[in-house]
Amino acid sequence: MDTDIQRIERLMGLTTGDEKHDASAASTLHVIWTLYDRVMRYDPKHPRSPDRDRFVLSKGHGPVAFYAVLADKGFFPADELRRFMTWDSILGAHPDRNQVPGAEVSTGSLGH
Protein backbone atom coordinates (compact mmCIF):
# COMPACT_ATOMS: atom_id res chain seq x y z
CA MET A 1 0.00 0.00 0.00
CA ASP A 2 1.33 3.43 -0.96
CA THR A 3 1.67 6.23 1.53
CA ASP A 4 0.12 9.62 0.84
CA ILE A 5 3.56 11.05 0.07
CA GLN A 6 4.28 8.26 -2.42
CA ARG A 7 0.98 9.01 -4.14
CA ILE A 8 1.88 12.72 -4.39
CA GLU A 9 5.37 11.86 -5.66
CA ARG A 10 3.74 9.76 -8.40
CA LEU A 11 1.54 12.72 -9.30
CA MET A 12 4.62 14.95 -9.42
CA GLY A 13 6.12 12.42 -11.83
CA LEU A 14 3.35 13.16 -14.32
CA THR A 15 4.98 16.51 -15.04
CA THR A 16 7.87 16.70 -17.47
CA GLY A 17 10.59 19.13 -18.46
CA ASP A 18 13.66 20.70 -16.89
CA GLU A 19 11.67 23.74 -15.83
CA LYS A 20 9.82 21.80 -13.16
CA HIS A 21 12.77 22.18 -10.74
CA ASP A 22 12.53 18.73 -9.15
CA ALA A 23 14.74 19.50 -6.15
CA SER A 24 12.92 22.73 -5.29
CA ALA A 25 9.55 21.01 -5.54
CA ALA A 26 10.62 17.95 -3.56
CA SER A 27 11.96 20.10 -0.72
CA THR A 28 8.49 21.57 -0.11
CA LEU A 29 6.37 18.45 -0.59
CA HIS A 30 5.99 17.30 3.02
CA VAL A 31 5.09 20.75 4.32
CA ILE A 32 2.55 21.47 1.58
CA TRP A 33 0.93 18.06 1.91
CA THR A 34 0.71 18.33 5.72
CA LEU A 35 -0.90 21.77 5.52
CA TYR A 36 -3.50 20.68 2.97
CA ASP A 37 -4.16 17.31 4.59
CA ARG A 38 -4.16 18.16 8.28
CA VAL A 39 -4.24 21.88 8.95
CA MET A 40 -5.97 24.05 6.38
CA ARG A 41 -9.69 24.60 5.84
CA TYR A 42 -10.65 24.73 2.15
CA ASP A 43 -13.20 23.50 -0.35
CA PRO A 44 -11.75 22.55 -3.74
CA LYS A 45 -15.19 23.01 -5.32
CA HIS A 46 -15.22 26.62 -4.05
CA PRO A 47 -11.55 27.68 -4.12
CA ARG A 48 -12.36 31.38 -3.53
CA SER A 49 -14.66 30.83 -0.54
CA PRO A 50 -14.16 33.70 1.94
CA ASP A 51 -13.96 31.19 4.82
CA ARG A 52 -10.95 29.34 3.41
CA ASP A 53 -7.45 29.29 4.82
CA ARG A 54 -4.88 30.76 2.47
CA PHE A 55 -1.55 29.28 1.41
CA VAL A 56 1.03 31.34 -0.48
CA LEU A 57 3.82 29.47 -2.21
CA SER A 58 6.59 32.03 -1.86
CA LYS A 59 8.98 29.56 -3.49
CA GLY A 60 7.03 29.96 -6.72
CA HIS A 61 9.79 28.72 -9.00
CA GLY A 62 9.24 25.13 -7.85
CA PRO A 63 5.46 24.64 -7.93
CA VAL A 64 5.25 20.98 -8.99
CA ALA A 65 4.65 19.67 -5.44
CA PHE A 66 2.03 22.40 -4.91
CA TYR A 67 0.30 21.44 -8.16
CA ALA A 68 0.40 17.72 -7.27
CA VAL A 69 -1.17 18.36 -3.85
CA LEU A 70 -3.86 20.58 -5.38
CA ALA A 71 -4.67 17.86 -7.92
CA ASP A 72 -4.75 15.21 -5.21
CA LYS A 73 -7.14 17.30 -3.13
CA GLY A 74 -9.50 17.84 -6.07
CA PHE A 75 -8.82 21.41 -7.20
CA PHE A 76 -8.33 20.17 -10.78
CA PRO A 77 -8.00 16.77 -12.50
CA ALA A 78 -4.66 15.00 -12.03
CA ASP A 79 -4.36 14.60 -15.82
CA GLU A 80 -3.72 18.35 -16.00
CA LEU A 81 -0.29 17.61 -14.50
CA ARG A 82 0.69 15.88 -17.76
CA ARG A 83 0.19 19.19 -19.55
CA PHE A 84 2.52 21.14 -17.23
CA MET A 85 3.96 24.15 -19.09
CA THR A 86 2.27 23.37 -22.40
CA TRP A 87 0.75 26.30 -24.26
CA ASP A 88 -2.82 25.34 -23.30
CA SER A 89 -2.23 24.30 -19.68
CA ILE A 90 -3.32 26.16 -16.56
CA LEU A 91 -0.07 25.01 -14.91
CA GLY A 92 2.88 27.23 -15.71
CA ALA A 93 6.43 27.40 -14.39
CA HIS A 94 5.09 29.78 -11.74
CA PRO A 95 1.64 29.61 -10.08
CA ASP A 96 -0.82 32.04 -11.62
CA ARG A 97 -3.76 32.91 -9.36
CA ASN A 98 -5.90 33.62 -12.41
CA GLN A 99 -5.27 30.17 -13.92
CA VAL A 100 -4.69 27.67 -11.11
CA PRO A 101 -7.63 26.85 -8.82
CA GLY A 102 -6.33 27.07 -5.26
CA ALA A 103 -3.43 29.43 -5.99
CA GLU A 104 -3.94 32.54 -3.89
CA VAL A 105 -1.13 34.66 -5.33
CA SER A 106 0.94 34.58 -8.52
CA THR A 107 4.51 33.92 -7.34
CA GLY A 108 7.97 33.00 -8.55
CA SER A 109 8.42 35.39 -11.43
CA LEU A 110 11.08 38.08 -11.22
CA GLY A 111 9.69 41.20 -9.62
CA HIS A 112 7.27 39.49 -7.23
MIMARPA-636068 format. One line per field, with one value per residue: residue number from 1; z, x, y of N, C-alpha, C in turn. Coordinates in Angstrom, 2 decimals, m for minus. Layout:
nuro	[NUM, ...] .
nz	[Z, ...] .
nx	[X, ...] .
ny	[Y, ...] .
caz	[Z, ...] .
cax	[X, ...] .
cay	[Y, ...] .
cz	[Z, ...] .
cx	[X, ...] .
cy	[Y, ...] .
! end
This chain:
nuro	[1, 2, 3, 4, 5, 6, 7, 8, 9, 10, 11, 12, 13, 14, 15, 16, 17, 18, 19, 20, 21, 22, 23, 24, 25, 26, 27, 28, 29, 30, 31, 32, 33, 34, 35, 36, 37, 38, 39, 40, 41, 42, 43, 44, 45, 46, 47, 48, 49, 50, 51, 52, 53, 54, 55, 56, 57, 58, 59, 60, 61, 62, 63, 64, 65, 66, 67, 68, 69, 70, 71, 72, 73, 74, 75, 76, 77, 78, 79, 80, 81, 82, 83, 84, 85, 86, 87, 88, 89, 90, 91, 92, 93, 94, 95, 96, 97, 98, 99, 100, 101, 102, 103, 104, 105, 106, 107, 108, 109, 110, 111, 112] .
nz	[0.00, m0.87, 0.58, 1.48, 0.70, m1.20, m3.15, m3.90, m4.85, m7.09, m8.58, m8.98, m10.71, m13.09, m14.38, m16.76, m18.10, m17.82, m16.52, m14.32, m11.93, m10.03, m7.52, m5.98, m5.81, m4.54, m2.04, m0.73, m0.52, 1.73, 3.66, 2.31, 1.70, 4.34, 5.38, 3.67, 4.10, 6.84, 8.27, 7.04, 6.18, 3.54, 0.42, m2.36, m4.41, m4.23, m4.52, m3.94, m1.68, 0.99, 3.57, 3.59, 4.43, 3.65, 1.50, 0.55, m1.88, m1.58, m2.67, m5.54, m7.85, m7.94, m8.32, m8.61, m6.62, m5.16, m7.16, m7.52, m5.02, m4.97, m7.12, m6.11, m3.99, m5.27, m6.63, m9.33, m12.20, m12.04, m14.45, m15.65, m14.79, m16.55, m18.61, m17.89, m18.25, m20.98, m23.91, m23.67, m21.05, m17.64, m15.80, m15.16, m15.18, m12.97, m10.31, m11.18, m10.10, m11.47, m13.15, m11.92, m9.96, m6.52, m6.12, m4.44, m4.85, m7.47, m7.95, m7.91, m10.34, m11.64, m9.92, m8.25] .
nx	[0.84, 0.58, 1.95, 0.60, 2.42, 3.96, 2.01, 1.59, 4.14, 4.16, 2.20, 3.56, 5.46, 4.11, 4.46, 6.62, 9.83, 12.65, 12.18, 10.63, 11.93, 12.81, 14.21, 13.68, 10.89, 10.53, 11.63, 9.69, 7.48, 6.54, 5.75, 3.78, 1.90, 1.19, 0.02, m2.24, m3.50, m3.90, m4.16, m5.20, m8.28, m10.44, m12.25, m12.23, m14.09, m15.04, m12.90, m12.42, m13.77, m14.75, m14.28, m12.07, m8.81, m5.69, m2.94, 0.27, 2.57, 5.62, 7.95, 7.85, 9.09, 9.27, 6.84, 5.76, 5.24, 3.26, 1.27, 0.76, m0.29, m2.58, m3.98, m4.36, m6.04, m8.32, m8.69, m8.26, m8.30, m6.08, m4.88, m4.25, m1.72, m0.01, 0.10, 1.71, 3.21, 2.62, 1.37, m1.40, m2.06, m3.17, m1.22, 1.65, 5.21, 5.37, 3.10, m0.08, m2.49, m4.79, m5.19, m4.77, m6.72, m7.03, m4.59, m3.48, m1.96, m0.02, 3.17, 6.82, 7.85, 10.26, 10.47, 8.31] .
ny	[m1.18, 2.19, 5.16, 8.39, 10.37, 9.00, 8.69, 11.37, 11.96, 10.30, 11.62, 14.03, 13.08, 12.96, 15.31, 16.93, 17.95, 20.20, 22.57, 22.13, 21.99, 19.87, 19.37, 21.68, 21.53, 19.04, 19.58, 20.98, 19.40, 17.73, 19.62, 21.15, 19.14, 18.29, 20.64, 20.95, 18.53, 18.21, 20.59, 23.00, 24.73, 24.33, 24.28, 22.50, 22.65, 25.17, 27.26, 29.97, 30.65, 32.76, 31.87, 30.25, 28.93, 30.40, 29.74, 30.63, 30.14, 30.98, 30.20, 30.19, 29.29, 26.59, 24.90, 22.30, 20.32, 21.65, 21.87, 19.12, 18.38, 20.02, 18.88, 16.28, 16.83, 17.64, 20.08, 20.40, 18.18, 15.37, 14.64, 17.03, 17.63, 16.33, 18.06, 20.12, 23.21, 23.37, 25.02, 25.29, 24.77, 25.17, 25.17, 26.67, 27.53, 29.05, 29.60, 30.87, 32.93, 33.51, 31.42, 28.89, 26.89, 27.31, 28.54, 31.27, 33.57, 34.94, 33.79, 33.63, 34.61, 36.96, 40.02, 39.74] .
caz	[0.00, m0.96, 1.53, 0.84, 0.07, m2.42, m4.14, m4.39, m5.66, m8.40, m9.30, m9.42, m11.83, m14.32, m15.04, m17.47, m18.46, m16.89, m15.83, m13.16, m10.74, m9.15, m6.15, m5.29, m5.54, m3.56, m0.72, m0.11, m0.59, 3.02, 4.32, 1.58, 1.91, 5.72, 5.52, 2.97, 4.59, 8.28, 8.95, 6.38, 5.84, 2.15, m0.35, m3.74, m5.32, m4.05, m4.12, m3.53, m0.54, 1.94, 4.82, 3.41, 4.82, 2.47, 1.41, m0.48, m2.21, m1.86, m3.49, m6.72, m9.00, m7.85, m7.93, m8.99, m5.44, m4.91, m8.16, m7.27, m3.85, m5.38, m7.92, m5.21, m3.13, m6.07, m7.20, m10.78, m12.50, m12.03, m15.82, m16.00, m14.50, m17.76, m19.55, m17.23, m19.09, m22.40, m24.26, m23.30, m19.68, m16.56, m14.91, m15.71, m14.39, m11.74, m10.08, m11.62, m9.36, m12.41, m13.92, m11.11, m8.82, m5.26, m5.99, m3.89, m5.33, m8.52, m7.34, m8.55, m11.43, m11.22, m9.62, m7.23] .
cax	[0.00, 1.33, 1.67, 0.12, 3.56, 4.28, 0.98, 1.88, 5.37, 3.74, 1.54, 4.62, 6.12, 3.35, 4.98, 7.87, 10.59, 13.66, 11.67, 9.82, 12.77, 12.53, 14.74, 12.92, 9.55, 10.62, 11.96, 8.49, 6.37, 5.99, 5.09, 2.55, 0.93, 0.71, m0.90, m3.50, m4.16, m4.16, m4.24, m5.97, m9.69, m10.65, m13.20, m11.75, m15.19, m15.22, m11.55, m12.36, m14.66, m14.16, m13.96, m10.95, m7.45, m4.88, m1.55, 1.03, 3.82, 6.59, 8.98, 7.03, 9.79, 9.24, 5.46, 5.25, 4.65, 2.03, 0.30, 0.40, m1.17, m3.86, m4.67, m4.75, m7.14, m9.50, m8.82, m8.33, m8.00, m4.66, m4.36, m3.72, m0.29, 0.69, 0.19, 2.52, 3.96, 2.27, 0.75, m2.82, m2.23, m3.32, m0.07, 2.88, 6.43, 5.09, 1.64, m0.82, m3.76, m5.90, m5.27, m4.69, m7.63, m6.33, m3.43, m3.94, m1.13, 0.94, 4.51, 7.97, 8.42, 11.08, 9.69, 7.27] .
cay	[0.00, 3.43, 6.23, 9.62, 11.05, 8.26, 9.01, 12.72, 11.86, 9.76, 12.72, 14.95, 12.42, 13.16, 16.51, 16.70, 19.13, 20.70, 23.74, 21.80, 22.18, 18.73, 19.50, 22.73, 21.01, 17.95, 20.10, 21.57, 18.45, 17.30, 20.75, 21.47, 18.06, 18.33, 21.77, 20.68, 17.31, 18.16, 21.88, 24.05, 24.60, 24.73, 23.50, 22.55, 23.01, 26.62, 27.68, 31.38, 30.83, 33.70, 31.19, 29.34, 29.29, 30.76, 29.28, 31.34, 29.47, 32.03, 29.56, 29.96, 28.72, 25.13, 24.64, 20.98, 19.67, 22.40, 21.44, 17.72, 18.36, 20.58, 17.86, 15.21, 17.30, 17.84, 21.41, 20.17, 16.77, 15.00, 14.60, 18.35, 17.61, 15.88, 19.19, 21.14, 24.15, 23.37, 26.30, 25.34, 24.30, 26.16, 25.01, 27.23, 27.40, 29.78, 29.61, 32.04, 32.91, 33.62, 30.17, 27.67, 26.85, 27.07, 29.43, 32.54, 34.66, 34.58, 33.92, 33.00, 35.39, 38.08, 41.20, 39.49] .
cz	[0.00, 0.17, 0.76, 0.10, m1.21, m3.52, m4.74, m5.24, m7.04, m9.22, m9.79, m10.65, m13.14, m15.08, m15.71, m17.70, m17.38, m16.03, m14.57, m11.86, m9.69, m7.71, m5.36, m4.92, m4.44, m2.15, 0.00, 0.04, 0.76, 3.73, 3.64, 1.81, 3.32, 5.93, 4.90, 3.53, 6.05, 8.96, 8.33, 6.17, 4.42, 1.53, m1.81, m4.76, m5.28, m3.62, m3.69, m2.37, 0.47, 3.27, 4.74, 4.12, 3.55, 2.60, 0.27, m0.67, m2.57, m2.71, m4.83, m7.93, m8.95, m7.49, m8.13, m7.80, m5.09, m5.87, m7.89, m6.07, m4.22, m6.22, m7.03, m4.36, m3.92, m6.66, m8.72, m11.03, m12.56, m13.44, m16.28, m15.74, m15.71, m18.76, m18.98, m18.25, m20.59, m22.67, m23.80, m21.87, m18.72, m15.67, m15.57, m14.79, m13.05, m11.54, m10.49, m10.98, m10.27, m13.22, m13.06, m9.95, m7.55, m5.07, m5.57, m4.52, m6.45, m7.95, m8.22, m9.66, m10.87, m10.98, m8.60, m5.86] .
cx	[0.89, 0.98, 1.14, 1.25, 3.97, 3.27, 1.24, 3.14, 5.06, 3.04, 2.57, 5.33, 5.36, 3.82, 6.31, 8.57, 11.56, 13.14, 10.88, 10.62, 12.49, 12.98, 13.97, 11.53, 9.60, 10.89, 10.75, 7.34, 5.75, 5.24, 3.76, 1.49, 0.35, m0.29, m2.25, m4.23, m4.61, m4.43, m5.27, m7.44, m9.87, m11.71, m12.77, m12.84, m15.49, m13.89, m11.42, m13.32, m14.01, m13.75, m12.75, m9.70, m6.67, m3.46, m0.89, 2.35, 4.84, 7.74, 8.33, 7.75, 9.85, 7.85, 4.95, 4.64, 3.32, 0.94, m0.18, m0.55, m2.55, m4.66, m5.18, m5.95, m8.37, m9.71, m8.90, m7.95, m6.49, m4.07, m3.81, m2.22, 0.54, 0.90, 1.01, 3.36, 3.71, 1.46, m0.70, m3.10, m2.46, m2.09, 1.21, 4.06, 6.30, 3.57, 1.02, m2.20, m4.98, m6.12, m5.42, m5.68, m6.87, m5.09, m3.94, m3.24, m0.24, 2.34, 5.58, 8.60, 9.28, 10.18, 8.59, 7.87] .
cy	[1.25, 4.38, 7.43, 10.32, 10.31, 8.55, 10.41, 12.71, 11.28, 10.83, 13.73, 14.39, 12.54, 14.39, 16.20, 18.03, 19.57, 21.85, 23.41, 21.85, 21.10, 18.93, 20.55, 22.24, 19.95, 18.48, 20.71, 20.58, 18.12, 18.42, 21.07, 20.40, 18.10, 19.47, 21.45, 19.46, 17.41, 19.49, 22.82, 23.68, 25.13, 23.83, 23.57, 22.88, 24.50, 27.23, 29.14, 31.68, 31.79, 33.04, 30.27, 29.84, 29.56, 30.25, 30.04, 30.61, 30.54, 31.50, 29.18, 29.42, 27.19, 24.64, 23.21, 20.24, 20.33, 21.95, 20.01, 17.61, 18.92, 19.57, 16.73, 15.59, 17.71, 19.23, 21.37, 18.72, 16.51, 14.95, 15.94, 18.42, 17.19, 17.02, 20.35, 21.91, 23.99, 24.63, 26.41, 24.88, 25.46, 26.18, 25.50, 27.00, 28.11, 29.77, 30.94, 31.99, 33.01, 32.34, 28.92, 27.73, 26.50, 27.93, 30.80, 33.74, 34.13, 34.83, 33.30, 33.78, 36.52, 39.29, 40.98, 39.62] .
! end
